[in-house]
Amino acid sequence: MQFFKTARPYIIAGPCSAETREQVLDVAAALAGMNVQLMRAGVWKPRTRPGSFEGNGKAALEWLQEAKQQFNIPVTIEVADPAHIELALQYGIDVLWIGARTVVNPFQVQRLADALRGVNIPVMVKNPVNPDVNLWQGAIERFAQVGITNVAAVHRGFSGYTAAAGYRNQPNWPVPIELKRRMPELSIFCDPSHITGNREKIAEVAQKALDMHFDGLMIETHPQPDAAWSDAAQQVTPVQLNHILHGLIVRDEHTHDMSGLEQLEYLRQLMDSMDAEIVDLLARRMELSAQIGAVKKDCNMTVYQPVRWREIVDTRGSRAGQQGLTPEFVVELYEKIHHESIRIQLALMAAAPETPTTATGPAIDQ
């Protein structure tokens, strides 16, 4: 069985940073008595600004090695440099993870992958800080190409200029869902600690991730979170972690309830029929966009018409509200439709004009 398929949900927990030997051993002792498959701890911390605690390095590896031996719990750390990998292997680290800041740099990811060539250790790849599914997938593929057979993804949310909707990092759920569509056998874990930045919201996001068929969770856990040397607000105590885990509802992808299956199949057939109609309507709408573009070209008008676009946003958003839909959802959908209409009309504008012909032969030079 694959390393990351041994439990569902697969739980990874531990402190943001390995601060002291006592702290590491205290956490390991608590996790050993729970349904936790892997202990995490930051050994090297890539901080945003200099002067913050940046990890204990080699000393922390010694503590984790001791915790692993004493409590029989596998351990995982973040690595960002081939030298980190060398030390991690030396101290018997079981799993490596690649952080969000590292994943944005394919050159560095490739250096890490090359350092692991011939070493089949499990690797977890966090999403890049920006919502780029291709970059995330590419990093995963780099490790697979050097022979790593156990690779998992970790969704920790995406950075923005400001926090949005109460999140430290915007979850942007369609991105990990698209990654799973592309790589259906890939295990994907959710890191609600980094997404929320707030221990009070961890349980809510953790449940949402499981409801969307994520394979597990990574939750930062500290004996005294308020005294943590990094990311204090998003860490929970072992007692709080245990409470969160016991409160989770784990749902199945399939069901043996025949009545439910029949109802589900009926509703899906209705949805498939509606989707076909939607696609047909979109095609017809684009035909109209092309006709509108031809009129604009004949009249020497711009393709983009700000007043018209504002009218579309206002009227479609208002209608969405009347139908019980969120205006934001419909406006976002129409942004994509509008972009495609603009593309069609720009292509029409750039096309060479048709050459006039006579009824009996080719074009006549004017």
GIRAGI-V180867 format. One record per pair of residues at least 12 apart in sequence whose C-alpha atoms are under 8 Angstrom apart, sorted by the first residue. I is the first residue (numbers start at 0). J is the second residue. If there is no record, write none. Layout:
i->(I | I)
j->(J | J)
This chain:
i->(1 | 2 | 2 | 3 | 3 | 3 | 4 | 6 | 7 | 7 | 8 | 8 | 8 | 8 | 8 | 8 | 9 | 9 | 9 | 9 | 9 | 9 | 10 | 10 | 10 | 10 | 10 | 10 | 10 | 10 | 11 | 11 | 11 | 11 | 11 | 11 | 11 | 11 | 11 | 12 | 12 | 12 | 12 | 12 | 12 | 12 | 12 | 12 | 13 | 13 | 13 | 13 | 13 | 13 | 13 | 13 | 13 | 14 | 14 | 14 | 14 | 14 | 14 | 14 | 14 | 15 | 15 | 15 | 15 | 15 | 15 | 15 | 15 | 15 | 16 | 16 | 16 | 16 | 16 | 16 | 16 | 17 | 17 | 17 | 17 | 17 | 17 | 18 | 18 | 18 | 18 | 19 | 19 | 20 | 20 | 22 | 22 | 23 | 23 | 23 | 24 | 24 | 24 | 24 | 25 | 26 | 26 | 26 | 26 | 27 | 27 | 27 | 27 | 28 | 29 | 30 | 31 | 31 | 31 | 33 | 36 | 36 | 37 | 37 | 37 | 37 | 38 | 38 | 38 | 38 | 39 | 39 | 39 | 39 | 40 | 40 | 40 | 40 | 41 | 41 | 41 | 42 | 42 | 42 | 42 | 42 | 42 | 42 | 42 | 43 | 43 | 43 | 43 | 52 | 52 | 57 | 60 | 60 | 61 | 64 | 64 | 64 | 73 | 73 | 73 | 74 | 74 | 74 | 75 | 75 | 75 | 75 | 75 | 76 | 76 | 76 | 76 | 77 | 77 | 77 | 77 | 78 | 78 | 78 | 78 | 79 | 79 | 79 | 79 | 79 | 80 | 80 | 80 | 81 | 81 | 81 | 84 | 84 | 84 | 93 | 93 | 94 | 94 | 94 | 94 | 95 | 95 | 95 | 95 | 96 | 96 | 96 | 96 | 97 | 97 | 97 | 97 | 98 | 98 | 98 | 98 | 99 | 99 | 99 | 99 | 99 | 100 | 100 | 101 | 102 | 102 | 102 | 102 | 102 | 102 | 102 | 103 | 103 | 103 | 103 | 105 | 105 | 105 | 108 | 108 | 109 | 109 | 109 | 112 | 112 | 112 | 113 | 115 | 115 | 116 | 116 | 116 | 117 | 117 | 118 | 118 | 119 | 119 | 119 | 119 | 120 | 120 | 121 | 121 | 121 | 121 | 122 | 122 | 122 | 122 | 122 | 123 | 123 | 123 | 123 | 124 | 124 | 124 | 124 | 124 | 124 | 125 | 125 | 125 | 125 | 126 | 126 | 126 | 126 | 126 | 126 | 127 | 128 | 128 | 128 | 129 | 129 | 130 | 130 | 130 | 131 | 132 | 132 | 132 | 132 | 136 | 139 | 139 | 150 | 150 | 151 | 151 | 151 | 151 | 152 | 152 | 152 | 152 | 153 | 153 | 153 | 153 | 154 | 154 | 154 | 154 | 154 | 154 | 155 | 155 | 155 | 155 | 155 | 155 | 155 | 155 | 156 | 156 | 156 | 156 | 156 | 156 | 156 | 157 | 157 | 157 | 157 | 165 | 166 | 166 | 166 | 167 | 167 | 167 | 167 | 167 | 168 | 168 | 168 | 168 | 169 | 170 | 175 | 186 | 186 | 187 | 187 | 187 | 188 | 188 | 188 | 188 | 188 | 189 | 189 | 189 | 189 | 189 | 189 | 190 | 190 | 190 | 190 | 191 | 191 | 191 | 191 | 191 | 192 | 192 | 192 | 192 | 192 | 193 | 195 | 196 | 196 | 196 | 197 | 197 | 197 | 198 | 198 | 198 | 198 | 202 | 202 | 205 | 206 | 206 | 209 | 209 | 209 | 210 | 210 | 212 | 212 | 218 | 218 | 218 | 219 | 219 | 219 | 220 | 220 | 220 | 220 | 220 | 221 | 221 | 221 | 221 | 222 | 222 | 222 | 223 | 224 | 285 | 285 | 285 | 288 | 288 | 288 | 289 | 289 | 289 | 289 | 291 | 292 | 292 | 292 | 292 | 292 | 293 | 293 | 293 | 296 | 302 | 302 | 302 | 303 | 312 | 312 | 315 | 315 | 316 | 316)
j->(149 | 121 | 149 | 149 | 151 | 186 | 186 | 36 | 214 | 215 | 209 | 213 | 214 | 215 | 216 | 249 | 35 | 36 | 188 | 214 | 215 | 216 | 34 | 35 | 36 | 37 | 215 | 216 | 217 | 218 | 35 | 36 | 37 | 38 | 39 | 215 | 216 | 217 | 218 | 30 | 35 | 37 | 38 | 39 | 217 | 218 | 219 | 220 | 26 | 27 | 38 | 39 | 40 | 218 | 219 | 220 | 221 | 26 | 39 | 40 | 41 | 219 | 220 | 221 | 234 | 39 | 40 | 41 | 219 | 220 | 221 | 229 | 230 | 234 | 40 | 41 | 42 | 44 | 54 | 228 | 229 | 40 | 41 | 42 | 54 | 55 | 59 | 54 | 55 | 59 | 228 | 59 | 62 | 59 | 62 | 221 | 222 | 62 | 63 | 66 | 62 | 63 | 65 | 66 | 222 | 220 | 221 | 222 | 237 | 66 | 67 | 70 | 72 | 70 | 237 | 237 | 70 | 71 | 72 | 241 | 72 | 73 | 72 | 73 | 74 | 75 | 72 | 73 | 74 | 75 | 74 | 75 | 76 | 219 | 74 | 75 | 76 | 77 | 54 | 76 | 77 | 54 | 55 | 56 | 57 | 59 | 60 | 76 | 77 | 55 | 56 | 77 | 78 | 228 | 229 | 86 | 87 | 90 | 90 | 90 | 91 | 92 | 92 | 93 | 94 | 92 | 93 | 94 | 92 | 93 | 94 | 95 | 96 | 92 | 94 | 95 | 96 | 95 | 96 | 97 | 98 | 95 | 96 | 97 | 98 | 97 | 98 | 101 | 107 | 111 | 107 | 110 | 111 | 110 | 111 | 114 | 111 | 114 | 115 | 120 | 121 | 120 | 121 | 122 | 123 | 120 | 121 | 122 | 123 | 122 | 123 | 124 | 125 | 122 | 123 | 124 | 125 | 124 | 125 | 126 | 127 | 124 | 125 | 126 | 127 | 128 | 127 | 128 | 127 | 124 | 125 | 126 | 127 | 134 | 135 | 138 | 127 | 128 | 129 | 134 | 134 | 137 | 138 | 138 | 141 | 138 | 141 | 142 | 141 | 142 | 145 | 145 | 145 | 147 | 145 | 146 | 147 | 145 | 146 | 146 | 147 | 146 | 147 | 148 | 149 | 147 | 149 | 147 | 148 | 149 | 150 | 142 | 147 | 149 | 150 | 151 | 150 | 151 | 152 | 153 | 138 | 139 | 150 | 151 | 152 | 153 | 152 | 153 | 154 | 155 | 152 | 153 | 154 | 155 | 156 | 157 | 157 | 156 | 157 | 158 | 157 | 158 | 157 | 171 | 174 | 174 | 174 | 175 | 177 | 178 | 178 | 151 | 152 | 185 | 186 | 185 | 186 | 187 | 188 | 185 | 186 | 187 | 188 | 187 | 188 | 189 | 190 | 170 | 175 | 187 | 188 | 189 | 190 | 168 | 170 | 189 | 190 | 191 | 192 | 193 | 194 | 168 | 169 | 170 | 171 | 190 | 193 | 194 | 169 | 170 | 171 | 194 | 195 | 194 | 195 | 196 | 193 | 194 | 195 | 196 | 197 | 193 | 194 | 195 | 196 | 194 | 194 | 187 | 213 | 214 | 213 | 214 | 215 | 213 | 214 | 215 | 216 | 217 | 205 | 208 | 213 | 215 | 216 | 217 | 205 | 216 | 217 | 218 | 204 | 205 | 216 | 217 | 218 | 217 | 218 | 219 | 233 | 234 | 233 | 233 | 230 | 232 | 233 | 232 | 233 | 234 | 232 | 233 | 234 | 235 | 243 | 247 | 247 | 247 | 248 | 248 | 249 | 250 | 249 | 250 | 250 | 252 | 234 | 235 | 240 | 233 | 234 | 235 | 234 | 235 | 236 | 237 | 240 | 234 | 235 | 236 | 237 | 235 | 236 | 237 | 236 | 236 | 339 | 340 | 343 | 340 | 343 | 344 | 340 | 343 | 344 | 347 | 344 | 343 | 344 | 345 | 347 | 348 | 344 | 347 | 348 | 348 | 341 | 344 | 345 | 341 | 330 | 333 | 329 | 330 | 329 | 330)
